[in-house]
Amino acid sequence: MWNNRKTDLTSMPKNKHQTLIDLRQVVKTYTSSAGSFTALRGIDLRIDSGEFVAIVGKSGSGKTTLINVLTGIDRPTHGEVFIANTPVHLLDEGQLAAWRGANLGIVFQFFQLLPTLTILENVRLPMDFGNRFNPAEREERALCLLELVGVAEHANKLPSHLSGGQQQSAAIARALANDPKILVTDEPTGNLDSRTAEQVFTLLANLAGDGKTILMVTHDDDLAKRASRVVMIKDGEIVS
């Protein structure tokens, strides 16, 4: 079971893998009728494959904008974003969608599971959309992922019949459906009680231990300190 495994990553050896994520002088400015606001100010950031990185900072510091730029949801106003040597900042919308589906898994604070589909169907859906894996294998893979995160017994239930922690675990399984290189989580424990938040952190920590690259935006300093690396953002700049 997940929660029987070690979750403190501070004693792990330094990762010797190659750089997977490389942001170079990234600036993001939003412009509206009220004026302009610069959310990111010359961000330089490199993350190796297999790292578990916590991104912390106060509300409005630029954490979510950083994640949006990394995932191609937002384009940088200036600068470059390379992920696995792919120049994400140069991809058009069609290329971005295909690249995102093949390389990223995204976990949201409020789960974002489709309410009319069972948990199993939710996890299978990215494989169907991305045309990943043999169709005959997709249901079995979805079940295996649900077992991996500890909610396989709820496979045929609707999301509304699960607790918050169970829904978040299912959302993690869905994010893993296409075997992405990177798992991006935006406040994955922010809507959970402390005990359930610990269980979700355990899932993420063990995924990192198994070689996944994890980016976790969090306001929980205690959880952040247990990641293998902490990136602190203040006023759109990395300060530590």
Sequence and secondary structure as in RCSB ss.txt:
>XXXX:A:sequence
MWNNRKTDLTSMPKNKHQTLIDLRQVVKTYTSSAGSFTALRGIDLRIDSGEFVAIVGKSGSGKTTLINVLTGIDR
PTHGEVFIANTPVHLLDEGQLAAWRGANLGIVFQFFQLLPTLTILENVRLPMDFGNRFNPAEREERALCLLELVG
VAEHANKLPSHLSGGQQQSAAIARALANDPKILVTDEPTGNLDSRTAEQVFTLLANLAGDGKTILMVTHDDDLAK
RASRVVMIKDGEIVS
>XXXX:A:secstr
 GGGS    TTS    S EEEEEEEEEEEEEETTEEEEEEEEEEEEEETT EEEEE  TTSSHHHHHHHHTTSS 
 SEEEEEETTEEGGG  HHHHHHHHHHHEEEE TT    TTS HHHHHHHHHHHHT S HHHHHHHHHHHHHHTT
 GGGTTS GGGS HHHHHHHHHHHHTTT  SEEEEESTTTTS HHHHHHHHHHHHHHHHTT EEEEE S HHHHT
TSSEEEEEETTEE  
